[in-house]
Amino acid sequence: MGMGFCTNVSAQDTLYTKYGDVLIGKIEKITFEKLYFKTAYRSSAVDIKLNEIVNVTSSEDFLLNDIRNKNWKGSLVLDSLSNNLIGIKTPDTVYFFEPKEIFELTKDQKKKFKDKFKLGIDAGYTRAKSNSSLSLSLGLTASYRTRRWDTGLEYKDYGAIVDLTVIGRTSLAYNLSYILPKEWFFNGKILLYSSTEQSLDLRRNFTLGLGKNLIYRRAQHLSVTTGLVSNYENYSTSPDDFNSTEGMFNLNFNGRVIEHLELTSDWTFFKSFNDRERYRNSISLDIRYIFLHHFNIGIHYVLNTDSKPPVETAKRDYVFEMKLGWTLQKR
């Protein structure tokens, strides 16, 4: 029994805070802001800010993947002498990293599918440009992200009945990226879109592009992309179909800004090669506050502009939404 007790104690992690507290237990997980520490006297982990920790060394190995996609394996080290740095202790030495140099930091264990998969649904009330009406909204997002592949599906539907007429807009997008060395990536995207305000029964875009990740971490992603777009449009006010080729530029940010607050912003500029006077903009902003790990409440704004539609119709369409959402992946 004595040997078993000693083995159990030696497998514990010890954490020292700047307030003089000493905790013995297990490191559950670590983020760039906090360390979650499980003790025997609490059912849930204690979350401690990194700048409040004087010293901690893990008994289990952690795996750090840096922004150059290089893995570092060893025990986790935090101490007050290396302020704002996260260390990995190998058999030879200790390597310290700034948070901006880290893509992901987890315990050294086999990843499960759910660790890379994210599914979310949301519903809310929407103010749309169409008749300035209030409408209901429904959204669905699904994504799967590894170090080399990033793919996602997004569906959004806004609808209202005004004077027995259905008013709304619908979008369905599928995105696939392959990450190259030095954070360049190839990107392909399919977008289906309709809007009552713009008399647009269907816009179908096929996009091929080349992009660069300016920030690429598990919790934050900032990228720029340029490419070519095949644009097909069908309007309710015209019997003709319209086809064009466009150049595209995209700027996208997706990630956690501060604890419990996530932001997604996206701007895409389209320039027609068939009509020199025509260009389009698609701008979206999504702010979510996370609570109870899986739930979020937030606002969503979308603006679409078209300088010269091929038919007489509105050149601008916007949606402002207040929503409540749920995400499968615990955050």
N, C-alpha and C positions, 0 to 999 in steps of 0.2 A: 504493500500500500504506500510505503514511503517513497519508493521509486516512482510509482504512478503519480503521486502528488507533485513530486519535483518536476516531472515531465510536463505536467499541466501548467505549473507556474512558469517554467522556462519558455513556454509557448505564448505567454501573455505579452502584450505591448504596454509600455509605460509612457505616460504623457505628463509633462510638467508645464504648467501655465505660469504666466508672469505674475499671477496673483498668489503664487505659492501652493496652488492645488496640485496634487499628484493623483492621477487616475491610472488604474490598472485594468486592462481589458483587451479589447480587440479594435483595431481600426476597421471600420465598416467600409468607408469610401472617402475620397478626397476630391474637392473641387478647387478652383483657383481662388475661392474666397474662404472656404470652410473645410474642416476635417470632422467627420462623423465618427464618434468613438462609442463603442458598445461596452457597457459595464454590467456587472452581475446584479446591481441593485436597481436597474431601470429596464423596463420592457422595450423602450425605444432608445435609439442612439442619441448621445449628447452631441450637439453641433457647436463647434468651437472655431472662432475666427483664426485664421492662420497667424495674424499679427499678435495674437494673444498667447501663442505657444512659444515656450522657451526651448523645449527640447522634446523630441520623440523619435524613436527608432522602432521599426516594425520587426516582428519575428517572422512574418511571412514575406515572400517576395512580391514586389510590384513590377508591372511592365509599363514603361514610359515610351511612347511613340512620339518622336519629335517631328517638327514641321518638314524635315528632310526625309521623312519616312524611315528613320533609323530607330531600331528598338534598343532599349536599355533595360536590363533586368537586374534586380537586386532589392535589398530592403530599403524602405522609405526613410529618409532622414530630413528632419526639420530642426533647425536650431537658431537661436537669436543672433548668433554671430554672422549668419548668412541670411540677412533680412530680405524677405520677399523672394527668396530662392527655394526651389524644391530639389532635394537631393536624392540620388539613387546610389546606394553603397554596393559596389561589386567586390569580389574577392581581392582586387588589386587596389582600388581607390574609391573615392566618392566623387561623383559628377553632379554638379549643380546646374540648374536650368532656371531661366526666367519664365514666368507663365506664358509670355508671348512666343516662346520657343517650343511649347508643348502642344501637340495635337490631341493626345489622349493619355490619361493616367489611370490605370485600373489595377486590381489585384491580378496576379499572374495565374489566370485560370481560363479554361476554354470558354470562348464566347458562345452564347446562345443566339438563336435566330432573333429572339425578341430584343436582344441588346442592340441590334442594328436596324430593327424594323420599328416604324412609328405610324400609328393610326390615330386620326382625330376626326371628330364630328362636332359641328356647332350649329346653332339655330339662333335667330334673333329677329328684331324689328329693323326695318330699313327705310330710310328716306331716299327716294330716287328722283331724278330729274323729270321722269315721265309723269306729267300732271302733278308734280310735287306730292306724289302720293306716298302714304305709309304702306309698307308691304312686309310680308314675311320672307325670311331667307333661310336657306339650308346649305350647309357646306360639308364636304368630305375631303380629307387629305390622307394620303398614304405614301410613305417613303421608305426606302431601304438604302442604307449608306455604309459602304466599306471604305477602306483607304484608297481603293482604285476605282470603284464604281459608285455612282450617285444617281439614283433613279426615283422618280416621284410622280404621283397622279393627284390631280386636284380638280374637284367639281364644285361649282358654285351656282346656285339658282335663287333668283329673286322674283317674286311674283305678287300681283295684286289684281283684284277685279274692280274696275272703275266703269260705272254705267254699263254693266254686263259685258265689258271688254277686258280681256286678259292683258295686263301690262307687265312687262318684266324683261329680264335678261338672263342668259344662261351661258356658262363657259365650262369647257372640259379641256384639260391640258395634261399631256404626258411628256415627261422630260427625262432624258438619259444622258449622262456624262461619263466619260472615261478619263481618269486623271493620269496625266503624263508626268515624267520627271520634272522637277523644278516647278511643280504646281501649274503647269499648262494643262489644258484639257480640251478634248473634242466634245461637242454638244449637239444633240438632235432633239427637236421638239415638235410636237403636233398639237395644234390648238383649234378647237371648234368653238365658235362664238356666235351668239345671236342677241339682238337688242331691238325691242319695240320702239324705243325713242329714236333710233337711227334707221328705222325701217329695214333692218338687216335680218333677213331670215337665216342666213348662214354666212359666216366667214370661216374659211378653212386655210390655215397656215401650216406649211411644212418648212422648218428652219434647220439649217446646218451651220454650225459656227465653231470658232476657235476662241478659247477664253483663257484667262489667267486668274488664279486664286491669289488675291492680295493678302487675305487672311483665311486660313483653312485649319480650323480646330474643331473638336467635337462640339463645343458650346457656341462657336461663332464662325461665320462664313461670309466673306466679302469677296465678290468677283466682278470682273468685267468680261464681256463677250461681244464679238463682232461676227457677222455672218450674212448669209443670203436667205431670203424668204420667198417661197412660192405662195402667192396670195390669190385665193379664189373667193369671189363674193357674189351673193344672190340677194337682191332686194325685193321687198314685197311690192314696191311701186314700179317695178320694171320687169318686162318679160325676158330681158337679156341677162346673161351671166357675164361677169367681168373677171379677167385674169391679169395678173401683173407680177413683176419680179421686183423685189425691194432689197435694199441694204438695211442692215439692222445693227444697232448698238444697244447693249444692255448693261445696266449697273444694278447689282443686287446685294443686299445685306440681310442675313438671317441669323439670329442668335440672341443670347441672353445679354442684356445690357447691365443690369444689376440683379441682385438676388430677387427672385420671384417675378421679374419683369422681362418679357421677351418682345423683340421687335423684328418685323419683317418689312423691308421697304424694297420696292422694285420700280425701275424706270426703263422703259424700252422705247427707242426712237426708230421709226421706220421711214425710209426715203425711197420713193418710187423711182425706178429706172425708166418706166413707160411714160410718166407724166412728171416733168421737172417741177411743176408747181405743187405737187401733192406730197405731203408728209403726214405721218400719224404719230401720236404719242399715247402710251399706255402707262399710267402712274398708279401705284397702289401703296398703301400704308396700313400696316396691321400691328396693333399694340395689344398685348395680352398680359394680364396679371394672373400668376399661377397661385392656386390655393388648394389645400388638401391633396397635394402631390399630383393628382390626375386632372383637376378641374381648372378652368380659366374663364375669366370675364374680360371682355375687351371691346375695342372699336376697330372698324375696318372702313377704309375709304378708297374708292377707285375712281379714276378720271380717265376717260378716253376722248381724244380729240382727233379730228380729221380735217385738214386744211382744204381739201377739195374732193369730196365724195363724188363718185361717178354719176350719182343721181341727186335730185333735189331732196335733201333731208337734213336733219340736225347735224351740226358739226361737232357737237359736244354731248357727252353723256356721263353722268356721275352717279355714284351710289355711296351713301353714308349709312353704316350699319353698327348697331349695338348688339352684342352677341354673348351667349354663354356656351362654353365648349367643354369637351372631355377628350383626354388623350390616353391611349392605351399605355404608352411608355411612361413610367413613373419619373417625375422630375423633382 
